[in-house]
Amino acid sequence: MHTLNYKYDNSLFSNAFGFLRFPLEFDPYNNNSDWVITGVPFDMATSGRSGSRFGPTAIRQASINLAWEHCRWPWNFNIRKNLHVVDCGDLIYKSGNIQDFVNSLQNHAEHLLISGKKMLSLGGDHYITLPILRAYSKIFGKIAIIHFDAHADYYDNDNKYDHGVIILHALNEELIDPTHSIQIGIRTEYKNHFGFTVLDAEYVNDIHIDIIINKIKSVVKSFPIYLTFDIDCLDPAIAPGTGTPVIGGLTSYRALKLIRSFTNLNIVGIDLVEVAPAYDCAQITALTAATLGLEMLYTQVKLKTKN
Ligand SMILES: [Mn+2]
């Protein structure tokens, strides 16, 4: 019998729309996967240009360009043989109903965590991180975060649903521990740092990468870490496809160097947010996000083999 063959080393454009052609698994709670990828097509909390609801699809499509490498350079092992990853498709919620979205995402996240999974979520605007952090804090207590962003995301504008206020909400709800958390690439106004260690874009661009890596590790230590990466942390010359771009950001090379150093960190959850393909150019933002996601998963294999 003839069947479609989505073997990962075939063409660079055919796709069943799983990230990296990892298996699609629509019952993500009852299987033996280590990591579950969820697309979160939500952009109703965007303050700038909307469109990140199309981010998950764009990232998955671009990820196919990366599926042919058995061992992604410069890693020396095949991730498919060392980490069990599935893609459960996109979160379903009632469109236009933000509270239903919040409840659906937190519920999904809690089910995954109770099932022993770790989450890699593809946004969506940055608001998606808040319901996920609520679920994580139920399991882990106050969690540390590594937060890549051009924005500090604690602008107190009295708005319940705003992607620029999520960190303030997470602090007020005691979901995260600022003293063991770090923000990287910030280059917009913030009046208070609430106890976070902030490595602004100037510092991250100017200081030797090894010093930055040591700084990150000295802050987060061995605490459980949620890694949240807003693509606008990168310079818009590299990642233009996002809603609120700010010039003077990181290069993708520098971001890769930082991510690759995270092998020994206790990362328990990841998201990649704010890819808005309508403003992208030649899929470079989507490809960048897909590559960062793959590299983040590679760091988890190292952690697993060392334990
Ligand atoms: Mn941002």
Boltz pocket constraint, residues with backbone or C-beta under 6 A from the ligand:
constraints:
  - pocket:
      binder: B
      contacts: [[A, 149], [A, 150], [A, 151], [A, 230], [A, 232], [A, 233], [A, 244], [A, 274]]
      max_distance: 6.0
